[in-house]
Amino acid sequence: MEKVINKLPLDKTLRRHINKNKMQDYLWKIVRTILIIGICFVIIYPILARLSLALRGKEDIFDTTIIWIPKHVTLDNFRVAAKLMDYFSAMKNTIIIAVTCTILQTLSCTIVGYGFARLKFKGSNLLFSLVIFTIVVPPQTIMIPSYLNYRFFDVFGLIELITGNKGVNLIDTFWPFIISSATATGLKNGLYIYIFRQTFRGLPKEIEEAAYVDGCSIFKTFYKIMLPNSNPSIVTVALFSFVWQWNDCFYVGQYLSKTKVLSTQLMGLPSAMNFIDGRNPIYDNILLNAGSLLVIAPLIIIYLFCQRYFVEGVERTGIVG
Amino acid sequence: MTKKRLTMSQKKGIMGVVFVSPWILGFIFLFAVPMIQSFYFSINNLKILPEGYTLQYEGLGNYIEALRVHPTFNRILAEAVGNMLVNVPLIIIFSLFSATLLNQKFKGRTLARAIFFLPVIIASRAITTVETGDYLKTVASSMGADMGGMFNVLKGFQLEETLINSGMNAKLVGYLTGSVNRIYQIVSSSGVQILIFLSGLQSISPSIYEASHIEGATRYEDFWKITFPMMSPLILTNTIYSIIDSFTNNEMTSLLNIIAFSNQDFSLSAAMAWIYFIIISIILIITTALISKKVFYLE
């Protein structure tokens, strides 16, 4: 391109104009690179700082010459933090909850979202505005009734009739998560329904009509034609739901008191540290950092594998209204 | 007897109800009923016993206690609203700006995107609680400045003094330096917003830009005359999302949790949650009304 322009018989003013534009382009490129690197640094810095702290051995604590790279690299801090948090049993519970919720929520939200997008019935718009309403209401407003709901769980008084007790106690089981996920009213499910509704509305009507003409039933059209076409949204929602469920400490703190999960174990780490010897504030801080890294490490590993789908996926999700 | 055949739209309607029914069940039993119950609890005094719970009518007593008697409720509520007012405009500006950057073509774009969305993955409430909790504050103060200030690297104190000395309005300076200190907080809470803006930017047809280039528009004009108006519906969506997001994870929600589950004062917590909900709704209604006047729709 440049060579072509140089060969062209252009007059001086025009050539100067082209050069000026090129200058501006270069300048903008430099500014943009600096900005992007700067923002990336702001995001990554805390993780690196945590890692550098968490890898320090006990000898390094009071060594002021160390800024980034510890002299005595050790994994002991992770070991101690993992032991204090009861890491592996907590992780097992967290994985069970997150995976069940992800599968159930993605499933129920696609179905409900499709119902709202393509299968119109009287009052469906009104119901959809109620979906938006559920996003707006802070979950704390219904915290206590839902706690009592699961504490004395009963289906139309049937359980009381049979056993004579006032409902069953579902606190400290996984049932609250299963029930709310299956009915698409779990953590941030209103948002997922919204995303799926927008996606399905964005798909061309013609492919659906072609399927009907060929004799597909409504349900078969849904899972043979519409579902495969909305893969990016499904990946996005599944990732969101897994990550948010993993990090959630509100619902977990509400429904589980004895069952250990990672987020509540991490919050309990400061009090768990009261039982170790050789405490000092900096060592405590190192342990907290190691604990935090242990909680997010599985997420980062998963993200490394599916960020490609995620970053590409969202471009086509049609989150856009 | 001949079966009456349903039309396609009737069939669709019935299937629609079937498809939506899980949510309807969930909405009624896990949302609407608890919502009404929560209001009912807030005007009663709730006591939990091993075999059930008892209620005693209190009227507006809990609301009055929350607003007049409780030592920190008002302060935390005001802080939550204040933080939201400062953060949300910054989040919107930052995320629109980053989305425009990430939408351009450059080397390493995938990597940059992956890093920009990383905060969505690692934004754990548990970690921020541990870090900002009273516990760590005492630790940080006993540790001295070098390590305690690890996460406050971008402090703007000197800048603040210089600006005030140079005769600028103290409030404006406070906002500016406050926003510098908030950079990490803002960057880490705008992941989803960047996603939404980015997918919006990709839906703008490139032919509009081509036409404007032929007319001789610069890139700067492109942004303000094309990108910004086309993005305005999403600015509304993102503002609402950011407001809700900032209200669902803050000190207020932990206060509600503590009152309900540590102090076992369920009714007071329900009353506070209702006050909180009403204030959020008012803020949302006002912002939606203000922004939707300016929103531009292509159709």
Interface residues (C-beta under 8 A of the other chain):
Chain A: W28 K29 R32 T33 L35 I36 I39 C40 V42 I43 I44 Y45 P46 I47 A49 L53 T64 S108 I111 V112 Y114 G115 F116 R118 L119 K120 F121 K122 S124 L127 L130 V131 T134 I135 V136 V137 P138 P139 Q140 T141 I142 M143 I144 P145 S146 Y147 L148 N149 R151 F152 N165 K166 I179 S180 A182 T183 A184 T185 I193 Y212 I218 F219 F222 F240 V243 N247 D248 C249 F250 G253 Q254 L262 S263 T264 L266 M267 L269 P270 P281 I282 D284 N285 L288 G291 S292 V295 I296 L299 I300 Y303 Q307 R308 F310 V311 V314 E315 R316 T317 G318 I319 V320 G321
Chain B: M8 S9 K11 K12 G13 I14 M15 G16 V17 V18 F19 V20 P22 W23 I24 L25 G26 F27 F29 L30 F31 V33 P34 M35 Q37 S38 F41 L46 I48 E51 G52 Y53 S98 L101 Q104 F106 T110 A112 R113 A114 I115 F116 F117 L118 P119 V120 I121 I122 A123 S124 R125 A126 I127 T129 V130 E131 G133 Y135 L136 V139 S142 M143 D146 M147 M150 F151 V153 L154 I183 Y184 V187 S188 L195 I196 L198 S199 G200 Q202 S203 R219 P233 L234 T237 I244 F247 T248 T253 L256 N257 A260 F261 F266 S269 A270 A273 W274 Y276 F277 I280 S281 L284
